[in-house]
Amino acid sequence: MSASMPVKVVMIILILASVWSWLIIFAKGRVLSSAQGKAKKFEEYFWSGVDLNKLYDNISGKKNQGLAKIFEAGFKEFQRKKTVGNISIQSIEGSDRAMRVALNREIEDMESHLPTLATIGSTSPYIGLFGTVIGIMLSFHALSDVTQATIALVAPGISEALIATAMGLFAAIPAVIFYNKYSDKVERIYAQYDAFKEEFSAILHRQVG
């Protein structure tokens, strides 16, 4: 609290960045865990031999997410073509496009706020270093007002300034760790979604054939 005003401003910025990153970390962790659980549950139900029309009727009109949303988009397009009596390779391509759009939107939602974690992780150490440099400069500048310079005069100011660097690392390290962890999770979820899309598309191809 006895640090200079510029250093205090830097510390406040780093505290806010740390709180923001932890809010994102907890929220994104719940979202990704929920997505993985729902995907596993839907795949088990899908491959249990349930009739596709019955499955579509059960989930249609609901606020679906993940694989359920992808299935709904693809089967809805397939049913639309079927209703007008135009089941062909073109109808399968239309279902593929609808599923691809749904997949991309789901992944975009999962990736939201991850760039913020990356930004906090990459910039916080430099913000902390900036505060440290300012604090050390002010400590040495204060020596110009004394006739005899001793380490005891600058040590408190330098130690306070170094806290800014420590706070920068405190904000950056968790952000970097969880950004990498969640990015890997999103990639694995994307692979799972894409594999399901291809498998479902193959099922639709067999129905056309």
TAPEUR-V755555 format. One record per residue. N is the residue number from 1. RES is the residue in one letter. SS is DSSP state (H for helix, E for strand, C for the rest). PHI is phi in whole degrees, -180 to 180 (999 if undefined). OMEGA is omega as a letter, one per 30 degrees, with the letter a starting at -180 (* if undefined). Layout:
BEGIN
n=N res=RES ss=SS phi=PHI omega=OMEGA
n=N res=RES ss=SS phi=PHI omega=OMEGA
END
This chain:
BEGIN
n=1 res=M ss=C phi=999 omega=l
n=2 res=S ss=C phi=-89 omega=l
n=3 res=A ss=C phi=-69 omega=l
n=4 res=S ss=C phi=-69 omega=a
n=5 res=M ss=H phi=-61 omega=l
n=6 res=P ss=H phi=-59 omega=l
n=7 res=V ss=H phi=-68 omega=l
n=8 res=K ss=H phi=-63 omega=l
n=9 res=V ss=H phi=-61 omega=l
n=10 res=V ss=H phi=-62 omega=l
n=11 res=M ss=H phi=-62 omega=l
n=12 res=I ss=H phi=-63 omega=l
n=13 res=I ss=H phi=-60 omega=a
n=14 res=L ss=H phi=-69 omega=l
n=15 res=I ss=H phi=-63 omega=l
n=16 res=L ss=H phi=-63 omega=l
n=17 res=A ss=H phi=-64 omega=l
n=18 res=S ss=H phi=-66 omega=l
n=19 res=V ss=H phi=-62 omega=l
n=20 res=W ss=H phi=-61 omega=a
n=21 res=S ss=H phi=-65 omega=l
n=22 res=W ss=H phi=-68 omega=l
n=23 res=L ss=H phi=-62 omega=l
n=24 res=I ss=H phi=-65 omega=a
n=25 res=I ss=H phi=-59 omega=a
n=26 res=F ss=H phi=-67 omega=a
n=27 res=A ss=H phi=-66 omega=a
n=28 res=K ss=H phi=-69 omega=l
n=29 res=G ss=H phi=-62 omega=l
n=30 res=R ss=H phi=-66 omega=a
n=31 res=V ss=H phi=-63 omega=a
n=32 res=L ss=H phi=-69 omega=l
n=33 res=S ss=H phi=-64 omega=l
n=34 res=S ss=H phi=-64 omega=l
n=35 res=A ss=H phi=-64 omega=l
n=36 res=Q ss=H phi=-65 omega=l
n=37 res=G ss=H phi=-65 omega=l
n=38 res=K ss=H phi=-66 omega=l
n=39 res=A ss=H phi=-64 omega=l
n=40 res=K ss=H phi=-63 omega=a
n=41 res=K ss=H phi=-65 omega=a
n=42 res=F ss=H phi=-68 omega=l
n=43 res=E ss=H phi=-62 omega=l
n=44 res=E ss=H phi=-61 omega=l
n=45 res=Y ss=H phi=-70 omega=a
n=46 res=F ss=H phi=-64 omega=a
n=47 res=W ss=C phi=-89 omega=l
n=48 res=S ss=C phi=-81 omega=l
n=49 res=G ss=C phi=98 omega=l
n=50 res=V ss=C phi=-66 omega=l
n=51 res=D ss=C phi=-67 omega=a
n=52 res=L ss=H phi=-64 omega=l
n=53 res=N ss=H phi=-66 omega=l
n=54 res=K ss=H phi=-66 omega=l
n=55 res=L ss=H phi=-62 omega=l
n=56 res=Y ss=H phi=-64 omega=l
n=57 res=D ss=H phi=-63 omega=a
n=58 res=N ss=H phi=-70 omega=a
n=59 res=I ss=H phi=-104 omega=a
n=60 res=S ss=C phi=-64 omega=l
n=61 res=G ss=C phi=86 omega=l
n=62 res=K ss=C phi=-92 omega=l
n=63 res=K ss=C phi=-82 omega=a
n=64 res=N ss=C phi=-80 omega=l
n=65 res=Q ss=C phi=-138 omega=l
n=66 res=G ss=C phi=64 omega=a
n=67 res=L ss=H phi=-63 omega=l
n=68 res=A ss=H phi=-62 omega=l
n=69 res=K ss=H phi=-67 omega=l
n=70 res=I ss=H phi=-65 omega=l
n=71 res=F ss=H phi=-61 omega=a
n=72 res=E ss=H phi=-60 omega=a
n=73 res=A ss=H phi=-64 omega=a
n=74 res=G ss=H phi=-69 omega=a
n=75 res=F ss=H phi=-73 omega=l
n=76 res=K ss=H phi=-62 omega=l
n=77 res=E ss=H phi=-66 omega=l
n=78 res=F ss=H phi=-64 omega=l
n=79 res=Q ss=H phi=-67 omega=l
n=80 res=R ss=H phi=-63 omega=l
n=81 res=K ss=H phi=-67 omega=a
n=82 res=K ss=H phi=-67 omega=a
n=83 res=T ss=H phi=-64 omega=a
n=84 res=V ss=C phi=-89 omega=l
n=85 res=G ss=C phi=69 omega=a
n=86 res=N ss=C phi=-128 omega=l
n=87 res=I ss=C phi=-76 omega=a
n=88 res=S ss=C phi=-158 omega=l
n=89 res=I ss=H phi=-60 omega=l
n=90 res=Q ss=H phi=-63 omega=l
n=91 res=S ss=H phi=-68 omega=l
n=92 res=I ss=H phi=-66 omega=l
n=93 res=E ss=H phi=-64 omega=l
n=94 res=G ss=H phi=-64 omega=l
n=95 res=S ss=H phi=-65 omega=l
n=96 res=D ss=H phi=-60 omega=l
n=97 res=R ss=H phi=-65 omega=l
n=98 res=A ss=H phi=-63 omega=l
n=99 res=M ss=H phi=-69 omega=l
n=100 res=R ss=H phi=-65 omega=l
n=101 res=V ss=H phi=-63 omega=l
n=102 res=A ss=H phi=-63 omega=l
n=103 res=L ss=H phi=-62 omega=a
n=104 res=N ss=H phi=-63 omega=l
n=105 res=R ss=H phi=-68 omega=l
n=106 res=E ss=H phi=-64 omega=a
n=107 res=I ss=H phi=-69 omega=l
n=108 res=E ss=H phi=-61 omega=l
n=109 res=D ss=H phi=-64 omega=a
n=110 res=M ss=H phi=-68 omega=a
n=111 res=E ss=H phi=-82 omega=a
n=112 res=S ss=C phi=-61 omega=l
n=113 res=H ss=C phi=75 omega=l
n=114 res=L ss=H phi=-64 omega=l
n=115 res=P ss=H phi=-59 omega=l
n=116 res=T ss=H phi=-65 omega=l
n=117 res=L ss=H phi=-61 omega=l
n=118 res=A ss=H phi=-63 omega=l
n=119 res=T ss=H phi=-65 omega=l
n=120 res=I ss=H phi=-62 omega=a
n=121 res=G ss=H phi=-65 omega=a
n=122 res=S ss=H phi=-89 omega=a
n=123 res=T ss=H phi=-100 omega=a
n=124 res=S ss=H phi=-57 omega=l
n=125 res=P ss=H phi=-60 omega=a
n=126 res=Y ss=H phi=-73 omega=l
n=127 res=I ss=H phi=-64 omega=l
n=128 res=G ss=H phi=-63 omega=l
n=129 res=L ss=H phi=-65 omega=l
n=130 res=F ss=H phi=-61 omega=l
n=131 res=G ss=H phi=-63 omega=l
n=132 res=T ss=H phi=-64 omega=l
n=133 res=V ss=H phi=-62 omega=l
n=134 res=I ss=H phi=-61 omega=a
n=135 res=G ss=H phi=-64 omega=l
n=136 res=I ss=H phi=-67 omega=l
n=137 res=M ss=H phi=-60 omega=a
n=138 res=L ss=H phi=-68 omega=l
n=139 res=S ss=H phi=-66 omega=l
n=140 res=F ss=H phi=-71 omega=l
n=141 res=H ss=H phi=-64 omega=l
n=142 res=A ss=H phi=-66 omega=l
n=143 res=L ss=H phi=-69 omega=a
n=144 res=S ss=H phi=-69 omega=a
n=145 res=D ss=H phi=-94 omega=a
n=146 res=V ss=C phi=-117 omega=a
n=147 res=T ss=C phi=-85 omega=a
n=148 res=Q ss=C phi=-129 omega=a
n=149 res=A ss=C phi=-90 omega=l
n=150 res=T ss=C phi=-132 omega=l
n=151 res=I ss=H phi=-65 omega=a
n=152 res=A ss=H phi=-66 omega=a
n=153 res=L ss=H phi=-78 omega=a
n=154 res=V ss=H phi=-100 omega=a
n=155 res=A ss=H phi=-58 omega=a
n=156 res=P ss=H phi=-61 omega=a
n=157 res=G ss=H phi=-65 omega=a
n=158 res=I ss=H phi=-67 omega=a
n=159 res=S ss=H phi=-63 omega=l
n=160 res=E ss=H phi=-66 omega=a
n=161 res=A ss=H phi=-67 omega=a
n=162 res=L ss=H phi=-67 omega=l
n=163 res=I ss=H phi=-60 omega=l
n=164 res=A ss=H phi=-62 omega=l
n=165 res=T ss=H phi=-64 omega=l
n=166 res=A ss=H phi=-62 omega=l
n=167 res=M ss=H phi=-67 omega=l
n=168 res=G ss=H phi=-62 omega=l
n=169 res=L ss=H phi=-68 omega=l
n=170 res=F ss=H phi=-61 omega=l
n=171 res=A ss=H phi=-78 omega=a
n=172 res=A ss=H phi=-80 omega=a
n=173 res=I ss=H phi=-60 omega=l
n=174 res=P ss=H phi=-62 omega=a
n=175 res=A ss=H phi=-62 omega=l
n=176 res=V ss=H phi=-68 omega=a
n=177 res=I ss=H phi=-60 omega=a
n=178 res=F ss=H phi=-76 omega=l
n=179 res=Y ss=H phi=-62 omega=l
n=180 res=N ss=H phi=-64 omega=a
n=181 res=K ss=H phi=-64 omega=a
n=182 res=Y ss=H phi=-73 omega=l
n=183 res=S ss=H phi=-62 omega=l
n=184 res=D ss=H phi=-65 omega=l
n=185 res=K ss=H phi=-62 omega=a
n=186 res=V ss=H phi=-62 omega=l
n=187 res=E ss=H phi=-64 omega=l
n=188 res=R ss=H phi=-70 omega=l
n=189 res=I ss=H phi=-66 omega=l
n=190 res=Y ss=H phi=-61 omega=l
n=191 res=A ss=H phi=-62 omega=l
n=192 res=Q ss=H phi=-65 omega=l
n=193 res=Y ss=H phi=-64 omega=a
n=194 res=D ss=H phi=-66 omega=l
n=195 res=A ss=H phi=-64 omega=l
n=196 res=F ss=H phi=-64 omega=l
n=197 res=K ss=H phi=-59 omega=a
n=198 res=E ss=H phi=-67 omega=l
n=199 res=E ss=H phi=-67 omega=l
n=200 res=F ss=H phi=-67 omega=l
n=201 res=S ss=H phi=-63 omega=l
n=202 res=A ss=H phi=-64 omega=l
n=203 res=I ss=H phi=-63 omega=l
n=204 res=L ss=H phi=-66 omega=l
n=205 res=H ss=H phi=-61 omega=a
n=206 res=R ss=H phi=-67 omega=l
n=207 res=Q ss=H phi=-68 omega=l
n=208 res=V ss=H phi=-69 omega=a
n=209 res=G ss=C phi=-67 omega=*
END
